[in-house]
Amino acid sequence: MKPSTPHLEKILAALEDAKNRHFPGTYHIPRLWQDDETGTATVNPARYYHDILSRIAASPETPIVNSAESADDWTRRAVVYNLFPRLTTAFDHNRDSAISPEPLPGGFRETGTFLKSIALLPYIRRLGANTVYLLPVTTPGNQQKKGALGSPYAVKNHFDIDPMLHEPVLGLSAETELKAFIEAAHHMGIRVVLEYVFRTASVDNDWIPQHPDWFYWLDETLAETFEAPHFDQDTLNRIYEQVDKHDFTDLPQPSEEYRARFCPTPATVSQDTTGTYLGITGEGSTCRIASAFSDWPPDDRQPPWTDVTYLKMHSHKEFNYIAYNTIRMYDDALDRPEHTVTDLWDTLIRIIPHYQKTFAIDGAMIDMGHALPPRLKSGIVAEARKQNPAFAFWDENFDPSPSIKKEGFNAVFGSLPFVLQDPIYIRGLLNFLNKTGVAVPFFATGENHNTPRICHQFPRRNEGRNRARFIFALGIMLPAIPFIHSGMELCEWHPVNLGLNFSDRDRENFPVETLPLFSPAGYDWTEANELAPLHPFLRKALVIRERYHDIVSSGDKGSLVLPFVSSPDILAVLRKGRDRNLLFIGNSNPARATDGIMEFQAENLELMDLLNDRPRHIRNHKLEFRLDPGESIICELPA
């Protein structure tokens, strides 16, 4: 009988061969990968990984396939651990105070790999997660790359897996090790979602020589000074007005001087000695690939994206330039079937089915899905659903509106991280969602790889932990998906990337070469639990969520009520069910204990605080309480 995990068996065989060899030097692993202890343990790496993978392979299979579960169903029950393999499982194994991008003597890497990610699966399961969402694992570009390793979002080849993610000692490909990771996850009852980058590509993408018409090209003499187009305030006002009205007819164009920087598609393409692609037009002009930038809002202040370029989704000589009206808010004259770059669209539509057939993934997160042409987006969804009707699609979108559901998407990133700094903003968002309902769930998180870490915002580490507890407890009460951005459970503070909601001072303090999205880095796995550990709290909160899943997952209008509380730092949320309700009360202040009072119709009632395992008493229609910094209460109430 063939094993259900053939690629995992290949890795076990390779480790079996390696475990009796001498490993030069010492190899340390965080104890937290094995249990809830701090510090490190010294191991023979081949034996250590062989033991863990053997236990996974020998354990009873936990089925995840349920023919009755739709993508909506399993997405709503998902508890997500967001894994960036290159970073999450990176560790200073030889304890020399650096994480080397080169393998150690003996063939094991210090940067994160699929092998180490497999070994981390029991840890992820212990946290309470049942779904792993991986940032892009494709091969990154080399030209104009950021940091020592380059960005996972600068995709050189959409079908190749990053070779940095394999362990050289195994003598296996990164593709084989990714297959083994997904096999192991499925064996443990964990679904796997991969993130895909369809809107951009690296400036040295492998498609450029064969398909120069899939890219935007600049006059070489102007390439060094290329930047986003500038719009005066009157033009900006008109742009915003039209976009707000969904009026995409004759959208304001950039200046003629800006548009003139772009070349027609080159007749020939070659590479110079540095690996840079150069094109020669039919008129003999030399041109280069145009780098990218954040196009929305049109006056966005993010630094240029020098390592990536936008794919050219449409061919129209009047719109041969990169701007908001050609790459996101498509002008009506451009976004027509006759201007579609059909072979590019067909190629993009085939990418996810390739990963479904080759790796058996369960879902896809679409980077910049809001910027894809709607017809292309629907084609991507339809083709993947032919392979698997229960395949899930998640969108990097801030709005959980019915239109996203109509597009076939099952979840969105949402806007929670951007309102969590002030209870007033949180109340505003939740009141809005109560009035409109929530058509698709959003991620219940205070951070992701593009936002500030929760603990980055608080100089005292204990305050960051208090804030993280408040946010997670609030999140499990919402029609949302519990989302653990790897490192959050460790109270990591260093930003992964400077994307959204960062200040100019942050950009000065965290240069690109220090950002883990682009360079070797690791988490503080060894001392993370020396303060009050988050792991037991996360597990307990998730058990409560599962018990009341029918209530908290409801996105119906009126099912999410915000009762009045006497203190502005205290947030209360009441979730209404058919025969029982669930009440959340949380102190948003991470530094100060806060007293509060809530009034109830019941004169006297004893409630059980499920998070803290203690009774709370309503007396004379009032619940009086004192909450420590970041502390929350969750109680069941009669309907």
C-alpha positions in Angstrom: 0.0 0.0 0.0 1.4 3.4 -1.0 2.0 5.8 1.9 -0.4 8.8 2.0 2.6 11.1 2.5 5.1 9.9 -0.2 7.1 13.2 -0.3 7.3 13.3 3.5 8.6 9.7 3.3 11.3 11.0 0.8 12.4 13.6 3.4 12.4 10.9 6.1 14.6 8.7 4.0 17.1 11.6 3.4 17.2 12.4 7.1 17.7 8.7 7.9 20.7 8.8 5.7 22.0 12.0 7.3 21.3 11.4 11.0 24.3 9.0 11.5 26.7 11.4 9.9 28.8 13.7 12.0 27.4 17.2 12.1 30.2 19.8 12.5 29.7 22.3 15.2 26.6 22.7 17.4 23.0 23.1 16.3 20.5 24.8 18.7 16.7 24.9 18.4 14.2 26.9 20.4 12.6 24.8 23.1 9.3 26.6 22.3 9.2 24.7 19.1 8.7 21.5 21.2 6.9 22.8 24.3 6.0 26.0 26.2 9.5 26.4 27.7 12.0 29.2 27.1 15.6 28.8 26.0 17.3 26.5 23.6 18.2 22.8 23.3 21.3 21.4 21.5 20.4 18.7 19.0 21.7 16.6 16.1 19.6 18.4 13.4 19.0 15.3 11.2 17.9 13.2 14.2 15.8 16.1 15.6 13.8 16.6 12.4 13.6 12.9 11.7 12.0 12.3 15.1 9.4 15.0 14.6 8.5 14.0 11.0 8.4 10.4 12.0 5.9 11.2 14.7 3.8 13.2 12.3 3.8 10.4 9.7 3.0 7.7 12.3 0.2 9.6 13.9 -3.5 8.8 13.0 -4.6 10.8 10.0 -6.9 13.7 10.8 -9.2 14.1 7.8 -9.9 17.6 6.6 -11.9 16.8 3.5 -15.7 17.0 4.1 -17.8 16.9 1.0 -20.5 18.9 2.8 -18.1 21.8 3.5 -18.0 24.6 1.0 -15.2 27.2 0.8 -17.5 29.5 2.8 -18.0 26.9 5.5 -14.4 26.0 6.1 -13.2 29.6 5.8 -15.6 30.6 8.6 -14.3 27.8 10.8 -10.6 28.6 10.0 -8.1 29.6 12.6 -5.2 31.0 10.6 -1.5 30.9 11.3 0.2 33.2 8.9 3.6 31.7 8.0 6.4 33.4 6.2 8.7 30.3 5.9 11.9 32.1 5.2 11.4 34.2 8.4 9.1 32.3 10.8 11.4 29.3 11.1 14.7 31.2 10.8 16.9 30.7 13.8 20.5 31.4 14.8 21.3 27.7 15.1 25.0 28.1 15.8 24.4 31.0 18.2 26.9 33.3 16.6 24.5 36.3 16.9 23.7 36.3 13.2 21.4 34.4 10.7 23.5 33.4 7.8 22.0 33.3 4.3 24.4 30.5 3.5 24.0 27.0 4.7 25.9 25.9 7.8 28.6 23.3 7.5 26.7 20.1 7.3 24.0 21.4 4.9 21.3 22.9 7.2 20.1 26.5 6.8 19.6 29.1 9.4 17.0 30.9 7.3 13.6 29.4 7.3 12.9 26.3 5.2 10.0 23.9 4.4 11.7 21.2 6.5 11.6 23.4 9.6 8.1 24.5 8.7 7.0 20.9 8.8 8.6 20.5 12.2 6.7 23.6 13.4 3.3 22.1 12.5 2.8 20.5 15.9 3.5 23.9 17.5 1.0 25.5 15.2 -1.6 22.9 16.0 -1.0 23.4 19.8 -1.8 27.1 19.3 -5.2 26.1 18.0 -4.7 26.9 14.4 -6.3 24.7 11.7 -5.1 26.6 8.6 -1.7 27.8 7.5 -1.5 30.7 5.1 1.9 31.1 3.5 3.3 34.3 2.0 4.5 33.8 -1.6 7.0 31.0 -1.9 8.0 31.5 -5.5 11.5 32.4 -6.7 12.2 36.1 -6.2 14.0 38.3 -8.6 17.7 39.4 -8.4 17.7 42.8 -10.2 17.3 45.9 -8.0 16.3 43.5 -5.2 15.7 44.8 -1.7 17.9 43.5 1.0 20.1 40.4 0.8 17.4 38.0 -0.1 14.9 40.0 -2.2 11.2 40.3 -1.8 8.8 37.3 -2.0 6.5 39.8 -3.8 9.1 40.4 -6.6 8.3 37.2 -8.5 10.8 36.0 -11.0 8.9 32.9 -12.0 5.3 32.3 -11.0 5.7 28.5 -11.4 9.1 28.0 -9.6 9.6 27.5 -5.9 12.3 29.6 -4.1 15.3 27.3 -3.8 16.3 29.1 -0.6 13.4 27.2 1.1 15.0 23.8 0.8 17.6 22.2 3.0 20.7 21.3 1.0 21.5 18.4 3.2 18.4 16.6 2.0 19.4 16.6 -1.7 15.8 17.3 -2.7 14.2 20.1 -4.5 12.2 22.9 -2.9 9.2 21.6 -4.8 9.5 18.2 -3.2 9.8 19.8 0.3 6.8 22.0 -0.3 4.8 18.9 -1.3 6.0 17.2 1.9 4.9 20.2 4.0 1.4 20.2 2.5 1.1 16.4 2.9 2.2 16.7 6.6 -0.3 19.6 7.2 -3.1 17.6 5.6 -2.2 14.5 7.6 -2.6 16.7 10.8 -5.9 18.2 9.6 -4.4 21.5 8.7 -5.4 23.2 5.4 -2.9 25.2 3.4 -3.5 28.5 1.6 -0.8 30.1 -0.6 -0.6 33.8 -1.5 -0.3 34.7 -5.2 1.0 37.8 -6.9 -0.8 38.4 -10.2 -0.6 42.2 -10.5 3.1 42.7 -10.4 6.3 40.8 -11.3 10.0 41.3 -10.7 11.9 43.6 -13.1 13.9 40.6 -14.3 10.9 38.3 -14.6 11.4 35.2 -16.8 8.5 36.2 -19.1 10.2 39.4 -20.3 12.2 38.1 -23.2 9.4 36.0 -24.7 6.5 38.4 -23.9 7.8 42.0 -23.8 4.2 43.1 -24.6 3.2 42.0 -21.1 5.3 44.8 -19.5 5.6 48.6 -19.5 8.8 50.0 -20.9 10.6 53.3 -20.3 12.9 55.4 -22.4 16.3 54.3 -21.0 17.6 57.9 -20.7 14.7 58.7 -18.3 14.5 55.5 -16.3 16.8 56.6 -13.5 14.6 59.6 -12.6 11.3 57.7 -13.0 8.7 58.2 -10.3 5.0 58.2 -9.8 3.0 60.8 -11.7 2.2 64.1 -9.9 -1.4 65.5 -9.8 -2.3 69.0 -8.7 -5.0 69.3 -6.0 -7.8 70.2 -8.4 -7.0 67.1 -10.5 -6.8 64.9 -7.3 -10.2 66.2 -6.2 -11.7 65.3 -9.6 -10.1 61.8 -9.5 -11.5 61.2 -6.0 -15.0 62.4 -7.0 -15.2 60.2 -10.1 -13.8 57.1 -8.3 -16.2 57.6 -5.4 -19.1 57.7 -7.9 -17.6 54.7 -9.8 -17.5 56.9 -12.9 -14.5 55.6 -14.9 -15.2 57.5 -18.1 -12.4 59.9 -19.1 -10.5 59.7 -15.9 -7.9 62.4 -15.6 -4.6 61.2 -17.1 -1.1 62.0 -16.0 0.7 64.9 -17.7 1.8 64.5 -21.3 5.4 64.8 -20.2 5.0 61.8 -17.9 3.2 59.7 -20.6 6.0 60.5 -23.0 8.5 58.6 -20.8 7.0 55.3 -21.9 8.1 53.4 -25.0 6.1 51.1 -27.3 6.7 47.4 -27.0 10.3 46.6 -28.0 11.0 44.6 -31.2 13.9 42.8 -29.5 15.0 42.2 -25.9 18.4 41.3 -24.5 20.2 41.4 -21.2 23.3 43.5 -20.4 26.2 42.2 -18.3 24.4 43.2 -15.1 21.3 41.1 -16.0 19.2 44.1 -16.7 16.7 43.6 -19.6 17.1 46.2 -22.4 14.6 46.5 -25.3 15.1 48.1 -28.7 12.0 49.5 -30.3 11.3 49.4 -34.1 12.5 53.0 -34.2 15.8 52.1 -32.6 15.2 53.5 -29.2 16.6 51.7 -26.1 14.2 51.1 -23.3 14.0 49.4 -19.9 11.4 47.9 -17.7 9.4 50.5 -15.7 9.6 49.9 -12.0 6.4 50.2 -9.9 4.9 52.3 -7.1 1.8 52.5 -5.0 -0.8 53.9 -7.2 -3.6 54.5 -4.8 -4.3 57.1 -3.5 -2.7 58.9 -6.4 -0.6 60.9 -4.0 0.5 57.9 -1.9 3.8 58.5 0.0 5.1 55.0 0.1 8.7 54.7 -1.3 9.0 53.4 -4.9 8.8 49.6 -5.5 12.1 49.5 -7.4 12.3 45.7 -7.5 8.9 45.1 -9.2 6.9 46.2 -12.3 3.3 46.1 -13.1 2.1 43.5 -15.6 0.4 45.2 -18.6 -3.1 43.8 -18.6 -4.4 45.8 -21.6 -2.9 46.9 -24.9 -4.1 50.4 -26.0 -1.7 52.9 -27.5 -3.4 55.8 -25.7 -2.9 54.2 -22.3 0.7 53.0 -22.5 1.8 54.2 -19.1 1.5 53.3 -15.4 -1.0 55.2 -13.4 -4.0 54.7 -11.2 -6.3 54.6 -14.3 -4.3 51.9 -16.1 -3.5 49.5 -13.2 -6.4 49.7 -10.8 -9.2 52.2 -11.5 -9.4 51.1 -15.1 -10.6 53.8 -17.5 -13.8 52.6 -19.4 -12.0 53.1 -22.7 -9.2 50.8 -21.7 -10.9 47.9 -19.9 -12.6 46.3 -22.9 -12.3 42.8 -24.4 -10.7 44.0 -27.5 -7.8 45.5 -25.5 -7.2 42.4 -23.3 -3.7 40.9 -23.4 -5.3 37.5 -23.8 -2.2 35.3 -23.6 -1.1 37.0 -20.4 -4.6 36.5 -18.8 -4.7 32.9 -19.9 -1.3 32.3 -18.3 -2.3 34.0 -15.0 -5.5 31.9 -15.0 -3.5 28.7 -15.2 -1.2 29.4 -12.2 -3.5 28.3 -9.4 -4.7 25.1 -11.1 -1.0 24.2 -11.5 -0.5 24.5 -7.8 -3.8 22.6 -7.1 -2.7 19.7 -9.2 1.0 19.7 -8.2 0.8 20.6 -4.5 -2.9 20.0 -3.5 -3.4 23.4 -1.9 -6.7 24.3 -0.3 -7.0 28.0 -1.1 -5.4 31.2 -2.4 -4.8 34.7 -1.0 -4.7 37.1 -3.9 -2.2 40.0 -3.4 -3.6 43.2 -4.7 -6.8 41.4 -5.8 -8.6 44.8 -5.7 -6.3 45.9 -8.6 -7.0 43.1 -11.0 -9.4 43.6 -13.9 -12.8 42.1 -12.8 -13.0 39.8 -15.8 -9.5 38.4 -15.1 -10.4 38.0 -11.4 -13.5 36.0 -12.2 -11.6 33.9 -14.7 -9.0 33.0 -12.0 -11.7 32.0 -9.5 -13.8 30.0 -12.1 -10.8 28.0 -13.3 -9.6 27.0 -9.8 -13.2 26.1 -8.8 -13.3 23.7 -11.7 -10.5 21.7 -10.0 -12.1 22.0 -6.5 -15.5 23.5 -5.8 -14.5 24.0 -2.2 -11.3 25.9 -3.0 -11.2 29.1 -1.0 -10.3 32.6 -2.2 -9.2 35.3 0.1 -8.7 38.9 -1.0 -6.3 41.6 0.1 -9.2 43.9 0.4 -10.3 46.2 3.3 -14.0 46.0 2.7 -16.1 42.9 3.5 -18.9 44.0 1.2 -21.4 41.8 -0.7 -19.7 42.7 -4.0 -16.6 40.7 -2.9 -18.8 37.7 -2.2 -20.3 38.0 -5.7 -16.8 37.8 -7.1 -16.5 34.4 -5.5 -14.3 35.4 -2.6 -14.7 33.8 0.9 -12.8 36.3 3.1 -11.0 39.6 3.0 -8.1 41.1 5.0 -10.4 43.8 6.4 -9.6 47.1 8.1 -9.4 46.0 11.8 -5.6 46.7 12.2 -6.2 50.3 11.1 -8.9 51.2 13.7 -7.5 49.3 16.8 -5.5 52.2 18.1 -8.5 54.1 19.4 -11.7 52.7 21.0 -13.7 55.4 19.2 -12.6 54.1 15.8 -13.2 50.5 16.8 -16.8 51.5 17.9 -17.3 53.3 14.6 -16.3 50.2 12.6 -18.3 47.8 14.6 -21.4 50.0 14.5 -21.1 50.2 10.8 -20.8 46.5 10.5 -23.8 46.0 12.7 -25.9 48.2 10.4 -24.7 46.7 7.1 -24.0 43.2 8.1 -20.8 41.3 7.1 -21.1 39.4 3.8 -17.7 37.8 4.0 -15.5 37.3 7.1 -12.4 39.5 7.6 -9.2 38.7 9.5 -9.4 39.2 13.2 -5.9 40.6 13.7 -4.1 43.7 14.8 -1.2 43.2 12.4 0.1 41.5 9.3 3.4 41.7 7.4 2.5 45.1 6.0 1.4 46.9 9.1 3.1 47.8 12.4 3.4 45.0 14.9 1.1 45.4 17.9 4.2 45.4 20.2 6.0 47.9 17.9 3.5 50.5 19.1 4.3 50.1 22.8 7.9 50.6 24.1 7.2 48.5 27.2 6.9 44.8 26.2 4.3 44.0 28.8 2.0 46.7 27.4 2.3 45.2 23.9 1.3 41.8 25.4 -1.7 43.4 27.2 -2.8 45.0 23.9 -2.4 41.8 22.0 -4.6 40.0 24.5 -7.3 42.6 24.2 -7.2 42.5 20.4 -7.3 38.7 20.2 -10.2 38.4 22.7 -12.1 41.0 20.8 -11.4 39.3 17.5 -12.9 36.0 18.5 -16.2 37.8 19.2 -16.5 39.1 15.6 -17.8 37.6 12.4 -14.1 37.2 11.5 -11.3 34.7 11.1 -8.9 34.4 14.1 -5.5 35.3 12.5 -2.2 34.8 14.1 0.5 36.6 12.2 3.6 34.6 13.0 5.5 36.3 15.8 2.5 38.0 17.3 2.2 35.2 19.8 5.9 36.0 20.8 5.2 39.7 21.0 7.6 40.4 18.2 8.0 44.2 17.7 10.3 44.6 14.6 8.2 45.3 11.5 8.4 42.8 8.7 7.8 45.5 6.0 7.0 49.2 6.0 3.8 49.1 4.1 0.8 50.7 5.7 0.4 53.0 8.7 4.1 53.7 9.2 5.5 57.2 10.0 8.4 58.9 8.3 10.4 58.3 11.5 9.7 54.6 11.2 11.1 54.7 7.7 14.3 56.4 9.0 14.7 53.9 11.8 14.1 50.7 9.8 16.1 50.9 6.5 15.2 48.3 3.9 18.2 46.1 4.6 16.9 45.6 8.2 13.4 44.5 7.2 12.8 40.7 7.5 10.7 40.7 4.3 13.9 41.2 2.3 16.9 40.1 4.5 17.8 37.3 6.9 16.1 37.7 10.3 14.5 35.7 13.0 12.1 35.9 15.9 12.9 36.0 19.6 11.9 32.3 20.1 14.1 31.8 23.1 12.9 34.5 25.6 9.4 35.2 24.3 7.6 33.5 27.2 9.6 34.9 30.1 6.9 37.5 30.6 3.3 36.3 30.9 3.0 33.8 28.0 0.4 34.4 25.3 0.2 30.8 24.1 -2.2 29.5 26.8 -4.4 32.6 26.5 -4.7 32.2 22.7 -5.6 28.5 23.1 -8.3 29.3 25.7 -9.8 32.1 23.7 -10.0 29.8 20.6 -11.8 27.1 22.6 -14.4 29.7 23.6 -14.8 30.8 20.0 -15.4 27.2 18.9 -18.0 26.6 21.6 -20.0 29.7 20.5 -19.1 29.6 16.8 -22.8 29.7 15.7 -23.1 33.1 17.4 -19.8 34.8 16.7 -19.6 33.8 13.1 -22.9 35.4 12.2 -22.6 38.4 9.9 -26.4 39.2 10.1 -27.4 42.8 10.5 -28.2 43.6 14.1 -26.2 40.6 15.5 -23.4 42.8 16.8 -24.4 45.4 19.4 -22.2 47.8 21.4 -23.7 48.4 24.8 -22.9 51.5 26.8 -20.0 51.3 29.3 -19.1 54.0 31.8 -15.4 54.2 30.9 -14.1 55.3 27.4 -11.3 52.8 27.6 -13.7 49.9 28.0 -15.2 48.3 24.9 -18.3 46.1 25.2 -19.7 43.9 22.4 -22.8 41.8 22.6 -23.3 39.1 20.1 -26.9 37.9 19.7 -27.8 34.3 19.2 -31.1 32.4 18.9 -31.2 31.1 22.5 -28.2 32.7 24.1 -26.0 35.7 23.8 -22.3 36.3 24.3 -20.9 39.4 26.0 -17.4 40.8 25.6 -16.0 43.5 27.9 -12.4 44.5 27.4 -10.0 47.1 28.6 -8.3 48.7 25.6 -5.7 50.5 27.8 -2.6 48.4 27.9 -1.0 50.4 30.7 -3.7 51.2 33.2 -6.3 49.2 35.1 -9.8 50.7 34.5 -13.1 50.5 36.4 -16.4 50.3 34.6 -20.1 49.8 35.1 -22.7 48.3 32.8 -26.5 48.3 33.3 -28.7 45.3 32.6 -32.4 44.5 32.6 -31.8 41.6 35.0 -31.9 42.7 38.6 -29.5 40.1 39.9 -27.6 37.5 38.0 -24.4 35.5 38.3 -22.3 35.2 35.2 -19.3 33.0 34.5 -16.3 34.8 33.1 -15.1 32.2 30.6 -11.7 33.7 30.0 -10.7 34.0 33.6 -12.8 31.2 35.2 -14.4 33.3 37.8 -18.0 34.5 38.5 -19.2 38.0 37.9 -22.3 39.4 39.5 -25.0 41.7 38.3 -26.5 43.3 41.4 -29.3 45.9 41.3 -29.2 45.8 37.5 -25.5 46.8 37.4 -22.3 44.9 36.7 -19.4 46.6 38.3 -15.8 45.6 37.5 -12.2 46.5 37.5 -10.1 45.3 34.5 -6.4 45.0 34.5 -4.5 46.5 31.6 -5.6 44.7 28.4 -7.9 42.3 30.4 -11.1 41.1 28.9 -14.2 39.3 30.1 -16.4 37.0 28.0 -19.7 35.8 29.5 -22.7 33.9 28.2 -26.0 35.7 28.7 -29.6 34.4 28.4 -31.2 35.6 25.1 
